[in-house]
Amino acid sequence: MKTNLFTTDSDSINFGDVLLGDSLLKQFTIYNHHDTAVTINEFYCSNLSFTSDIKLPVTIQPRDSLVVPVTFKPANNGIFKASFNIRT
């Protein structure tokens, strides 16, 4: 379900080729364009090879943003596609 509480700077992250045993860190930004704070309570990914180390809950103040690091560490060889959900 989409929300109007916040937006992100990207709707996808391409990690390219990451070898088994290696990892790659990329990031995206969450923007709060409103006049009230938004609290993020959960990041959920459909694949455990993708993680974020943000301590939750985290509050994004009005007209502020949050940079979210995402680490991809493949558990096996192959092509990975996953959904990364943000819950308030």
mmCIF file as gemmi writes it, N, C-alpha and C atoms, coordinates in Angstrom:
data_model
loop_
_atom_site.group_PDB
_atom_site.id
_atom_site.type_symbol
_atom_site.label_atom_id
_atom_site.label_alt_id
_atom_site.label_comp_id
_atom_site.label_asym_id
_atom_site.label_entity_id
_atom_site.label_seq_id
_atom_site.pdbx_PDB_ins_code
_atom_site.Cartn_x
_atom_site.Cartn_y
_atom_site.Cartn_z
_atom_site.occupancy
_atom_site.B_iso_or_equiv
_atom_site.pdbx_formal_charge
_atom_site.auth_seq_id
_atom_site.auth_asym_id
_atom_site.pdbx_PDB_model_num
ATOM 1 N N . MET Axp A 1 ? 0.845 -1.174 0 1 0 ? 1 A 1
ATOM 2 C CA . MET Axp A 1 ? 0 0 0 1 0 ? 1 A 1
ATOM 3 C C . MET Axp A 1 ? 0.894 1.242 0 1 0 ? 1 A 1
ATOM 4 N N . LYS Axp A 2 ? 0.627 2.16 -0.865 1 0 ? 2 A 1
ATOM 5 C CA . LYS Axp A 2 ? 1.385 3.401 -0.914 1 0 ? 2 A 1
ATOM 6 C C . LYS Axp A 2 ? 0.827 4.382 0.103 1 0 ? 2 A 1
ATOM 7 N N . THR Axp A 3 ? 1.671 5.344 0.474 1 0 ? 3 A 1
ATOM 8 C CA . THR Axp A 3 ? 1.27 6.343 1.458 1 0 ? 3 A 1
ATOM 9 C C . THR Axp A 3 ? 1.614 7.728 0.941 1 0 ? 3 A 1
ATOM 10 N N . ASN Axp A 4 ? 0.966 8.733 1.501 1 0 ? 4 A 1
ATOM 11 C CA . ASN Axp A 4 ? 1.353 10.11 1.202 1 0 ? 4 A 1
ATOM 12 C C . ASN Axp A 4 ? 2.063 10.742 2.4 1 0 ? 4 A 1
ATOM 13 N N . LEU Axp A 5 ? 2.414 9.913 3.405 1 0 ? 5 A 1
ATOM 14 C CA . LEU Axp A 5 ? 3.109 10.425 4.587 1 0 ? 5 A 1
ATOM 15 C C . LEU Axp A 5 ? 4.556 10.786 4.29 1 0 ? 5 A 1
ATOM 16 N N . PHE Axp A 6 ? 5.157 10.105 3.298 1 0 ? 6 A 1
ATOM 17 C CA . PHE Axp A 6 ? 6.547 10.36 2.937 1 0 ? 6 A 1
ATOM 18 C C . PHE Axp A 6 ? 6.777 9.912 1.502 1 0 ? 6 A 1
ATOM 19 N N . THR Axp A 7 ? 7.912 10.316 0.944 1 0 ? 7 A 1
ATOM 20 C CA . THR Axp A 7 ? 8.333 9.864 -0.375 1 0 ? 7 A 1
ATOM 21 C C . THR Axp A 7 ? 9.777 9.392 -0.269 1 0 ? 7 A 1
ATOM 22 N N . THR Axp A 8 ? 10.237 8.681 -1.285 1 0 ? 8 A 1
ATOM 23 C CA . THR Axp A 8 ? 11.633 8.265 -1.349 1 0 ? 8 A 1
ATOM 24 C C . THR Axp A 8 ? 12.251 8.818 -2.632 1 0 ? 8 A 1
ATOM 25 N N . ASP Axp A 9 ? 13.572 8.881 -2.657 1 0 ? 9 A 1
ATOM 26 C CA . ASP Axp A 9 ? 14.253 9.42 -3.838 1 0 ? 9 A 1
ATOM 27 C C . ASP Axp A 9 ? 14.389 8.399 -4.959 1 0 ? 9 A 1
ATOM 28 N N . SER Axp A 10 ? 13.984 7.165 -4.701 1 0 ? 10 A 1
ATOM 29 C CA . SER Axp A 10 ? 14.091 6.122 -5.71 1 0 ? 10 A 1
ATOM 30 C C . SER Axp A 10 ? 13.061 5.047 -5.428 1 0 ? 10 A 1
ATOM 31 N N . ASP Axp A 11 ? 12.565 4.407 -6.49 1 0 ? 11 A 1
ATOM 32 C CA . ASP Axp A 11 ? 11.656 3.29 -6.265 1 0 ? 11 A 1
ATOM 33 C C . ASP Axp A 11 ? 12.346 1.952 -6.471 1 0 ? 11 A 1
ATOM 34 N N . SER Axp A 12 ? 13.667 1.993 -6.774 1 0 ? 12 A 1
ATOM 35 C CA . SER Axp A 12 ? 14.432 0.754 -6.882 1 0 ? 12 A 1
ATOM 36 C C . SER Axp A 12 ? 15.917 1.036 -6.666 1 0 ? 12 A 1
ATOM 37 N N . ILE Axp A 13 ? 16.627 -0.007 -6.263 1 0 ? 13 A 1
ATOM 38 C CA . ILE Axp A 13 ? 18.076 0.052 -6.083 1 0 ? 13 A 1
ATOM 39 C C . ILE Axp A 13 ? 18.666 -1.105 -6.869 1 0 ? 13 A 1
ATOM 40 N N . ASN Axp A 14 ? 19.627 -0.824 -7.714 1 0 ? 14 A 1
ATOM 41 C CA . ASN Axp A 14 ? 20.295 -1.876 -8.478 1 0 ? 14 A 1
ATOM 42 C C . ASN Axp A 14 ? 21.685 -2.089 -7.886 1 0 ? 14 A 1
ATOM 43 N N . PHE Axp A 15 ? 21.906 -3.251 -7.324 1 0 ? 15 A 1
ATOM 44 C CA . PHE Axp A 15 ? 23.193 -3.565 -6.715 1 0 ? 15 A 1
ATOM 45 C C . PHE Axp A 15 ? 24.187 -4.136 -7.715 1 0 ? 15 A 1
ATOM 46 N N . GLY Axp A 16 ? 23.743 -4.407 -8.927 1 0 ? 16 A 1
ATOM 47 C CA . GLY Axp A 16 ? 24.651 -4.962 -9.926 1 0 ? 16 A 1
ATOM 48 C C . GLY Axp A 16 ? 25.104 -6.36 -9.531 1 0 ? 16 A 1
ATOM 49 N N . ASP Axp A 17 ? 26.321 -6.702 -9.895 1 0 ? 17 A 1
ATOM 50 C CA . ASP Axp A 17 ? 26.879 -8.019 -9.586 1 0 ? 17 A 1
ATOM 51 C C . ASP Axp A 17 ? 27.616 -7.977 -8.25 1 0 ? 17 A 1
ATOM 52 N N . VAL Axp A 18 ? 27.191 -8.817 -7.328 1 0 ? 18 A 1
ATOM 53 C CA . VAL Axp A 18 ? 27.854 -8.958 -6.03 1 0 ? 18 A 1
ATOM 54 C C . VAL Axp A 18 ? 28.193 -10.435 -5.869 1 0 ? 18 A 1
ATOM 55 N N . LEU Axp A 19 ? 29.457 -10.721 -5.675 1 0 ? 19 A 1
ATOM 56 C CA . LEU Axp A 19 ? 29.904 -12.105 -5.554 1 0 ? 19 A 1
ATOM 57 C C . LEU Axp A 19 ? 29.481 -12.719 -4.223 1 0 ? 19 A 1
ATOM 58 N N . LEU Axp A 20 ? 29.25 -14.003 -4.242 1 0 ? 20 A 1
ATOM 59 C CA . LEU Axp A 20 ? 28.923 -14.744 -3.026 1 0 ? 20 A 1
ATOM 60 C C . LEU Axp A 20 ? 30.04 -14.539 -2.008 1 0 ? 20 A 1
ATOM 61 N N . GLY Axp A 21 ? 29.694 -14.183 -0.794 1 0 ? 21 A 1
ATOM 62 C CA . GLY Axp A 21 ? 30.675 -13.903 0.258 1 0 ? 21 A 1
ATOM 63 C C . GLY Axp A 21 ? 30.99 -12.421 0.384 1 0 ? 21 A 1
ATOM 64 N N . ASP Axp A 22 ? 30.678 -11.63 -0.637 1 0 ? 22 A 1
ATOM 65 C CA . ASP Axp A 22 ? 30.872 -10.179 -0.595 1 0 ? 22 A 1
ATOM 66 C C . ASP Axp A 22 ? 29.561 -9.497 -0.219 1 0 ? 22 A 1
ATOM 67 N N . SER Axp A 23 ? 29.631 -8.199 0.025 1 0 ? 23 A 1
ATOM 68 C CA . SER Axp A 23 ? 28.433 -7.404 0.257 1 0 ? 23 A 1
ATOM 69 C C . SER Axp A 23 ? 28.63 -6.028 -0.373 1 0 ? 23 A 1
ATOM 70 N N . LEU Axp A 24 ? 27.533 -5.347 -0.577 1 0 ? 24 A 1
ATOM 71 C CA . LEU Axp A 24 ? 27.568 -4.005 -1.151 1 0 ? 24 A 1
ATOM 72 C C . LEU Axp A 24 ? 26.558 -3.146 -0.418 1 0 ? 24 A 1
ATOM 73 N N . LEU Axp A 25 ? 26.964 -1.926 -0.081 1 0 ? 25 A 1
ATOM 74 C CA . LEU Axp A 25 ? 26.102 -0.981 0.629 1 0 ? 25 A 1
ATOM 75 C C . LEU Axp A 25 ? 25.656 0.105 -0.337 1 0 ? 25 A 1
ATOM 76 N N . LYS Axp A 26 ? 24.355 0.332 -0.397 1 0 ? 26 A 1
ATOM 77 C CA . LYS Axp A 26 ? 23.772 1.452 -1.136 1 0 ? 26 A 1
ATOM 78 C C . LYS Axp A 26 ? 22.787 2.126 -0.202 1 0 ? 26 A 1
ATOM 79 N N . GLN Axp A 27 ? 22.227 3.227 -0.627 1 0 ? 27 A 1
ATOM 80 C CA . GLN Axp A 27 ? 21.299 3.945 0.248 1 0 ? 27 A 1
ATOM 81 C C . GLN Axp A 27 ? 20.187 4.6 -0.555 1 0 ? 27 A 1
ATOM 82 N N . PHE Axp A 28 ? 19.114 4.909 0.163 1 0 ? 28 A 1
ATOM 83 C CA . PHE Axp A 28 ? 18.044 5.718 -0.392 1 0 ? 28 A 1
ATOM 84 C C . PHE Axp A 28 ? 17.625 6.707 0.684 1 0 ? 28 A 1
ATOM 85 N N . THR Axp A 29 ? 16.88 7.723 0.293 1 0 ? 29 A 1
ATOM 86 C CA . THR Axp A 29 ? 16.468 8.77 1.221 1 0 ? 29 A 1
ATOM 87 C C . THR Axp A 29 ? 14.948 8.806 1.315 1 0 ? 29 A 1
ATOM 88 N N . ILE Axp A 30 ? 14.458 8.923 2.55 1 0 ? 30 A 1
ATOM 89 C CA . ILE Axp A 30 ? 13.025 9.106 2.813 1 0 ? 30 A 1
ATOM 90 C C . ILE Axp A 30 ? 12.821 10.583 3.141 1 0 ? 30 A 1
ATOM 91 N N . TYR Axp A 31 ? 11.856 11.209 2.491 1 0 ? 31 A 1
ATOM 92 C CA . TYR Axp A 31 ? 11.556 12.626 2.71 1 0 ? 31 A 1
ATOM 93 C C . TYR Axp A 31 ? 10.198 12.788 3.37 1 0 ? 31 A 1
ATOM 94 N N . ASN Axp A 32 ? 10.154 13.614 4.399 1 0 ? 32 A 1
ATOM 95 C CA . ASN Axp A 32 ? 8.898 13.992 5.037 1 0 ? 32 A 1
ATOM 96 C C . ASN Axp A 32 ? 8.578 15.41 4.577 1 0 ? 32 A 1
ATOM 97 N N . HIS Axp A 33 ? 7.631 15.547 3.665 1 0 ? 33 A 1
ATOM 98 C CA . HIS Axp A 33 ? 7.274 16.849 3.103 1 0 ? 33 A 1
ATOM 99 C C . HIS Axp A 33 ? 6.163 17.539 3.886 1 0 ? 33 A 1
ATOM 100 N N . HIS Axp A 34 ? 5.72 16.942 4.97 1 0 ? 34 A 1
ATOM 101 C CA . HIS Axp A 34 ? 4.571 17.46 5.716 1 0 ? 34 A 1
ATOM 102 C C . HIS Axp A 34 ? 4.985 18.325 6.903 1 0 ? 34 A 1
ATOM 103 N N . ASP Axp A 35 ? 3.993 18.882 7.569 1 0 ? 35 A 1
ATOM 104 C CA . ASP Axp A 35 ? 4.224 19.76 8.72 1 0 ? 35 A 1
ATOM 105 C C . ASP Axp A 35 ? 4.177 19.015 10.048 1 0 ? 35 A 1
ATOM 106 N N . THR Axp A 36 ? 4.035 17.707 9.999 1 0 ? 36 A 1
ATOM 107 C CA . THR Axp A 36 ? 4.044 16.893 11.213 1 0 ? 36 A 1
ATOM 108 C C . THR Axp A 36 ? 5.1 15.795 11.074 1 0 ? 36 A 1
ATOM 109 N N . ALA Axp A 37 ? 5.606 15.344 12.194 1 0 ? 37 A 1
ATOM 110 C CA . ALA Axp A 37 ? 6.635 14.299 12.196 1 0 ? 37 A 1
ATOM 111 C C . ALA Axp A 37 ? 6.053 12.965 11.733 1 0 ? 37 A 1
ATOM 112 N N . VAL Axp A 38 ? 6.893 12.141 11.136 1 0 ? 38 A 1
ATOM 113 C CA . VAL Axp A 38 ? 6.522 10.794 10.706 1 0 ? 38 A 1
ATOM 114 C C . VAL Axp A 38 ? 7.457 9.815 11.397 1 0 ? 38 A 1
ATOM 115 N N . THR Axp A 39 ? 6.9 8.803 12.038 1 0 ? 39 A 1
ATOM 116 C CA . THR Axp A 39 ? 7.708 7.789 12.707 1 0 ? 39 A 1
ATOM 117 C C . THR Axp A 39 ? 7.702 6.511 11.879 1 0 ? 39 A 1
ATOM 118 N N . ILE Axp A 40 ? 8.895 6.046 11.551 1 0 ? 40 A 1
ATOM 119 C CA . ILE Axp A 40 ? 9.065 4.787 10.833 1 0 ? 40 A 1
ATOM 120 C C . ILE Axp A 40 ? 9.273 3.706 11.892 1 0 ? 40 A 1
ATOM 121 N N . ASN Axp A 41 ? 8.404 2.695 11.879 1 0 ? 41 A 1
ATOM 122 C CA . ASN Axp A 41 ? 8.458 1.632 12.879 1 0 ? 41 A 1
ATOM 123 C C . ASN Axp A 41 ? 9.091 0.343 12.38 1 0 ? 41 A 1
ATOM 124 N N . GLU Axp A 42 ? 9.101 0.158 11.052 1 0 ? 42 A 1
ATOM 125 C CA . GLU Axp A 42 ? 9.605 -1.114 10.553 1 0 ? 42 A 1
ATOM 126 C C . GLU Axp A 42 ? 10.088 -0.976 9.113 1 0 ? 42 A 1
ATOM 127 N N . PHE Axp A 43 ? 11.188 -1.659 8.816 1 0 ? 43 A 1
ATOM 128 C CA . PHE Axp A 43 ? 11.626 -1.919 7.457 1 0 ? 43 A 1
ATOM 129 C C . PHE Axp A 43 ? 11.468 -3.415 7.273 1 0 ? 43 A 1
ATOM 130 N N . TYR Axp A 44 ? 10.802 -3.809 6.217 1 0 ? 44 A 1
ATOM 131 C CA . TYR Axp A 44 ? 10.608 -5.23 5.952 1 0 ? 44 A 1
ATOM 132 C C . TYR Axp A 44 ? 11.05 -5.528 4.531 1 0 ? 44 A 1
ATOM 133 N N . CYS Axp A 45 ? 11.873 -6.536 4.385 1 0 ? 45 A 1
ATOM 134 C CA . CYS Axp A 45 ? 12.311 -6.954 3.065 1 0 ? 45 A 1
ATOM 135 C C . CYS Axp A 45 ? 11.909 -8.403 2.847 1 0 ? 45 A 1
ATOM 136 N N . SER Axp A 46 ? 11.445 -8.7 1.64 1 0 ? 46 A 1
ATOM 137 C CA . SER Axp A 46 ? 10.994 -10.053 1.319 1 0 ? 46 A 1
ATOM 138 C C . SER Axp A 46 ? 12.151 -11.031 1.123 1 0 ? 46 A 1
ATOM 139 N N . ASN Axp A 47 ? 13.402 -10.543 1.188 1 0 ? 47 A 1
ATOM 140 C CA . ASN Axp A 47 ? 14.568 -11.409 1.023 1 0 ? 47 A 1
ATOM 141 C C . ASN Axp A 47 ? 15.611 -11.037 2.078 1 0 ? 47 A 1
ATOM 142 N N . LEU Axp A 48 ? 16.044 -11.999 2.865 1 0 ? 48 A 1
ATOM 143 C CA . LEU Axp A 48 ? 16.971 -11.737 3.967 1 0 ? 48 A 1
ATOM 144 C C . LEU Axp A 48 ? 18.379 -11.352 3.517 1 0 ? 48 A 1
ATOM 145 N N . SER Axp A 49 ? 18.646 -11.397 2.215 1 0 ? 49 A 1
ATOM 146 C CA . SER Axp A 49 ? 19.945 -10.956 1.701 1 0 ? 49 A 1
ATOM 147 C C . SER Axp A 49 ? 20.079 -9.43 1.723 1 0 ? 49 A 1
ATOM 148 N N . PHE Axp A 50 ? 18.953 -8.731 1.924 1 0 ? 50 A 1
ATOM 149 C CA . PHE Axp A 50 ? 18.94 -7.268 1.99 1 0 ? 50 A 1
ATOM 150 C C . PHE Axp A 50 ? 18.62 -6.85 3.42 1 0 ? 50 A 1
ATOM 151 N N . THR Axp A 51 ? 19.476 -6.002 4.016 1 0 ? 51 A 1
ATOM 152 C CA . THR Axp A 51 ? 19.253 -5.558 5.388 1 0 ? 51 A 1
ATOM 153 C C . THR Axp A 51 ? 19.573 -4.073 5.529 1 0 ? 51 A 1
ATOM 154 N N . SER Axp A 52 ? 19.039 -3.485 6.587 1 0 ? 52 A 1
ATOM 155 C CA . SER Axp A 52 ? 19.385 -2.112 6.955 1 0 ? 52 A 1
ATOM 156 C C . SER Axp A 52 ? 19.645 -2.098 8.448 1 0 ? 52 A 1
ATOM 157 N N . ASP Axp A 53 ? 20.644 -1.317 8.862 1 0 ? 53 A 1
ATOM 158 C CA . ASP Axp A 53 ? 20.996 -1.294 10.282 1 0 ? 53 A 1
ATOM 159 C C . ASP Axp A 53 ? 20.442 -0.065 11.007 1 0 ? 53 A 1
ATOM 160 N N . ILE Axp A 54 ? 19.435 0.581 10.458 1 0 ? 54 A 1
ATOM 161 C CA . ILE Axp A 54 ? 18.796 1.721 11.121 1 0 ? 54 A 1
ATOM 162 C C . ILE Axp A 54 ? 18.107 1.222 12.388 1 0 ? 54 A 1
ATOM 163 N N . LYS Axp A 55 ? 18.329 1.897 13.497 1 0 ? 55 A 1
ATOM 164 C CA . LYS Axp A 55 ? 17.656 1.534 14.747 1 0 ? 55 A 1
ATOM 165 C C . LYS Axp A 55 ? 16.252 2.125 14.728 1 0 ? 55 A 1
ATOM 166 N N . LEU Axp A 56 ? 15.272 1.261 14.93 1 0 ? 56 A 1
ATOM 167 C CA . LEU Axp A 56 ? 13.869 1.667 14.872 1 0 ? 56 A 1
ATOM 168 C C . LEU Axp A 56 ? 13.231 1.612 16.235 1 0 ? 56 A 1
ATOM 169 N N . PRO Axp A 57 ? 12.207 2.408 16.486 1 0 ? 57 A 1
ATOM 170 C CA . PRO Axp A 57 ? 11.608 3.378 15.579 1 0 ? 57 A 1
ATOM 171 C C . PRO Axp A 57 ? 12.49 4.61 15.411 1 0 ? 57 A 1
ATOM 172 N N . VAL Axp A 58 ? 12.293 5.304 14.286 1 0 ? 58 A 1
ATOM 173 C CA . VAL Axp A 58 ? 13 6.541 14.01 1 0 ? 58 A 1
ATOM 174 C C . VAL Axp A 58 ? 11.976 7.561 13.521 1 0 ? 58 A 1
ATOM 175 N N . THR Axp A 59 ? 12.11 8.788 13.994 1 0 ? 59 A 1
ATOM 176 C CA . THR Axp A 59 ? 11.173 9.844 13.637 1 0 ? 59 A 1
ATOM 177 C C . THR Axp A 59 ? 11.842 10.82 12.677 1 0 ? 59 A 1
ATOM 178 N N . ILE Axp A 60 ? 11.14 11.113 11.601 1 0 ? 60 A 1
ATOM 179 C CA . ILE Axp A 60 ? 11.604 12.104 10.634 1 0 ? 60 A 1
ATOM 180 C C . ILE Axp A 60 ? 10.805 13.373 10.892 1 0 ? 60 A 1
ATOM 181 N N . GLN Axp A 61 ? 11.494 14.415 11.258 1 0 ? 61 A 1
ATOM 182 C CA . GLN Axp A 61 ? 10.84 15.677 11.597 1 0 ? 61 A 1
ATOM 183 C C . GLN Axp A 61 ? 10.228 16.317 10.348 1 0 ? 61 A 1
ATOM 184 N N . PRO Axp A 62 ? 9.287 17.253 10.54 1 0 ? 62 A 1
ATOM 185 C CA . PRO Axp A 62 ? 8.667 17.924 9.404 1 0 ? 62 A 1
ATOM 186 C C . PRO Axp A 62 ? 9.711 18.553 8.483 1 0 ? 62 A 1
ATOM 187 N N . ARG Axp A 63 ? 9.516 18.378 7.187 1 0 ? 63 A 1
ATOM 188 C CA . ARG Axp A 63 ? 10.38 18.951 6.143 1 0 ? 63 A 1
ATOM 189 C C . ARG Axp A 63 ? 11.831 18.476 6.248 1 0 ? 63 A 1
ATOM 190 N N . ASP Axp A 64 ? 12.017 17.281 6.803 1 0 ? 64 A 1
ATOM 191 C CA . ASP Axp A 64 ? 13.354 16.722 6.961 1 0 ? 64 A 1
ATOM 192 C C . ASP Axp A 64 ? 13.438 15.408 6.187 1 0 ? 64 A 1
ATOM 193 N N . SER Axp A 65 ? 14.582 14.75 6.25 1 0 ? 65 A 1
ATOM 194 C CA . SER Axp A 65 ? 14.774 13.499 5.524 1 0 ? 65 A 1
ATOM 195 C C . SER Axp A 65 ? 15.631 12.543 6.337 1 0 ? 65 A 1
ATOM 196 N N . LEU Axp A 66 ? 15.658 11.306 5.904 1 0 ? 66 A 1
ATOM 197 C CA . LEU Axp A 66 ? 16.439 10.255 6.546 1 0 ? 66 A 1
ATOM 198 C C . LEU Axp A 66 ? 17.11 9.43 5.467 1 0 ? 66 A 1
ATOM 199 N N . VAL Axp A 67 ? 18.427 9.271 5.567 1 0 ? 67 A 1
ATOM 200 C CA . VAL Axp A 67 ? 19.177 8.417 4.648 1 0 ? 67 A 1
ATOM 201 C C . VAL Axp A 67 ? 19.17 7 5.221 1 0 ? 67 A 1
ATOM 202 N N . VAL Axp A 68 ? 18.754 6.045 4.41 1 0 ? 68 A 1
ATOM 203 C CA . VAL Axp A 68 ? 18.63 4.651 4.841 1 0 ? 68 A 1
ATOM 204 C C . VAL Axp A 68 ? 19.66 3.799 4.102 1 0 ? 68 A 1
ATOM 205 N N . PRO Axp A 69 ? 20.649 3.267 4.825 1 0 ? 69 A 1
ATOM 206 C CA . PRO Axp A 69 ? 21.602 2.366 4.187 1 0 ? 69 A 1
ATOM 207 C C . PRO Axp A 69 ? 20.994 0.974 4.025 1 0 ? 69 A 1
ATOM 208 N N . VAL Axp A 70 ? 21.233 0.371 2.872 1 0 ? 70 A 1
ATOM 209 C CA . VAL Axp A 70 ? 20.767 -0.998 2.618 1 0 ? 70 A 1
ATOM 210 C C . VAL Axp A 70 ? 21.972 -1.813 2.178 1 0 ? 70 A 1
ATOM 211 N N . THR Axp A 71 ? 22.199 -2.93 2.862 1 0 ? 71 A 1
ATOM 212 C CA . THR Axp A 71 ? 23.299 -3.823 2.524 1 0 ? 71 A 1
ATOM 213 C C . THR Axp A 71 ? 22.739 -5.042 1.813 1 0 ? 71 A 1
ATOM 214 N N . PHE Axp A 72 ? 23.377 -5.387 0.706 1 0 ? 72 A 1
ATOM 215 C CA . PHE Axp A 72 ? 23.038 -6.614 -0.013 1 0 ? 72 A 1
ATOM 216 C C . PHE Axp A 72 ? 24.193 -7.588 0.136 1 0 ? 72 A 1
ATOM 217 N N . LYS Axp A 73 ? 23.908 -8.736 0.747 1 0 ? 73 A 1
ATOM 218 C CA . LYS Axp A 73 ? 24.89 -9.806 0.907 1 0 ? 73 A 1
ATOM 219 C C . LYS Axp A 73 ? 24.201 -11.093 0.451 1 0 ? 73 A 1
ATOM 220 N N . PRO Axp A 74 ? 24.474 -11.509 -0.78 1 0 ? 74 A 1
ATOM 221 C CA . PRO Axp A 74 ? 23.75 -12.667 -1.314 1 0 ? 74 A 1
ATOM 222 C C . PRO Axp A 74 ? 24.024 -13.943 -0.528 1 0 ? 74 A 1
ATOM 223 N N . ALA Axp A 75 ? 22.958 -14.695 -0.288 1 0 ? 75 A 1
ATOM 224 C CA . ALA Axp A 75 ? 23.068 -15.953 0.438 1 0 ? 75 A 1
ATOM 225 C C . ALA Axp A 75 ? 23.436 -17.109 -0.483 1 0 ? 75 A 1
ATOM 226 N N . ASN Axp A 76 ? 23.243 -16.903 -1.784 1 0 ? 76 A 1
ATOM 227 C CA . ASN Axp A 76 ? 23.61 -17.905 -2.784 1 0 ? 76 A 1
ATOM 228 C C . ASN Axp A 76 ? 23.783 -17.194 -4.121 1 0 ? 76 A 1
ATOM 229 N N . ASN Axp A 77 ? 24.231 -17.913 -5.126 1 0 ? 77 A 1
ATOM 230 C CA . ASN Axp A 77 ? 24.383 -17.337 -6.458 1 0 ? 77 A 1
ATOM 231 C C . ASN Axp A 77 ? 23.025 -17.202 -7.114 1 0 ? 77 A 1
ATOM 232 N N . GLY Axp A 78 ? 22.865 -16.2 -7.953 1 0 ? 78 A 1
ATOM 233 C CA . GLY Axp A 78 ? 21.618 -16.054 -8.684 1 0 ? 78 A 1
ATOM 234 C C . GLY Axp A 78 ? 21.251 -14.597 -8.886 1 0 ? 78 A 1
ATOM 235 N N . ILE Axp A 79 ? 20.062 -14.403 -9.38 1 0 ? 79 A 1
ATOM 236 C CA . ILE Axp A 79 ? 19.501 -13.071 -9.578 1 0 ? 79 A 1
ATOM 237 C C . ILE Axp A 79 ? 18.51 -12.822 -8.456 1 0 ? 79 A 1
ATOM 238 N N . PHE Axp A 80 ? 18.627 -11.672 -7.824 1 0 ? 80 A 1
ATOM 239 C CA . PHE Axp A 80 ? 17.793 -11.353 -6.675 1 0 ? 80 A 1
ATOM 240 C C . PHE Axp A 80 ? 16.881 -10.179 -7 1 0 ? 80 A 1
ATOM 241 N N . LYS Axp A 81 ? 15.638 -10.31 -6.588 1 0 ? 81 A 1
ATOM 242 C CA . LYS Axp A 81 ? 14.68 -9.238 -6.718 1 0 ? 81 A 1
ATOM 243 C C . LYS Axp A 81 ? 13.826 -9.295 -5.465 1 0 ? 81 A 1
ATOM 244 N N . ALA Axp A 82 ? 13.666 -8.161 -4.801 1 0 ? 82 A 1
ATOM 245 C CA . ALA Axp A 82 ? 12.942 -8.172 -3.539 1 0 ? 82 A 1
ATOM 246 C C . ALA Axp A 82 ? 12.222 -6.842 -3.336 1 0 ? 82 A 1
ATOM 247 N N . SER Axp A 83 ? 11.22 -6.87 -2.49 1 0 ? 83 A 1
ATOM 248 C CA . SER Axp A 83 ? 10.521 -5.649 -2.085 1 0 ? 83 A 1
ATOM 249 C C . SER Axp A 83 ? 11.021 -5.225 -0.715 1 0 ? 83 A 1
ATOM 250 N N . PHE Axp A 84 ? 11.286 -3.943 -0.567 1 0 ? 84 A 1
ATOM 251 C CA . PHE Axp A 84 ? 11.72 -3.37 0.705 1 0 ? 84 A 1
ATOM 252 C C . PHE Axp A 84 ? 10.621 -2.421 1.145 1 0 ? 84 A 1
ATOM 253 N N . ASN Axp A 85 ? 9.893 -2.793 2.191 1 0 ? 85 A 1
ATOM 254 C CA . ASN Axp A 85 ? 8.734 -2.017 2.631 1 0 ? 85 A 1
ATOM 255 C C . ASN Axp A 85 ? 9.057 -1.18 3.861 1 0 ? 85 A 1
ATOM 256 N N . ILE Axp A 86 ? 8.479 0.003 3.901 1 0 ? 86 A 1
ATOM 257 C CA . ILE Axp A 86 ? 8.652 0.932 5.012 1 0 ? 86 A 1
ATOM 258 C C . ILE Axp A 86 ? 7.295 1.068 5.688 1 0 ? 86 A 1
ATOM 259 N N . ARG Axp A 87 ? 7.263 0.838 6.981 1 0 ? 87 A 1
ATOM 260 C CA . ARG Axp A 87 ? 5.992 0.899 7.705 1 0 ? 87 A 1
ATOM 261 C C . ARG Axp A 87 ? 6.043 1.943 8.806 1 0 ? 87 A 1
ATOM 262 N N . THR Axp A 88 ? 4.932 2.679 8.901 1 0 ? 88 A 1
ATOM 263 C CA . THR Axp A 88 ? 4.804 3.685 9.961 1 0 ? 88 A 1
ATOM 264 C C . THR Axp A 88 ? 3.916 3.162 11.06 1 0 ? 88 A 1
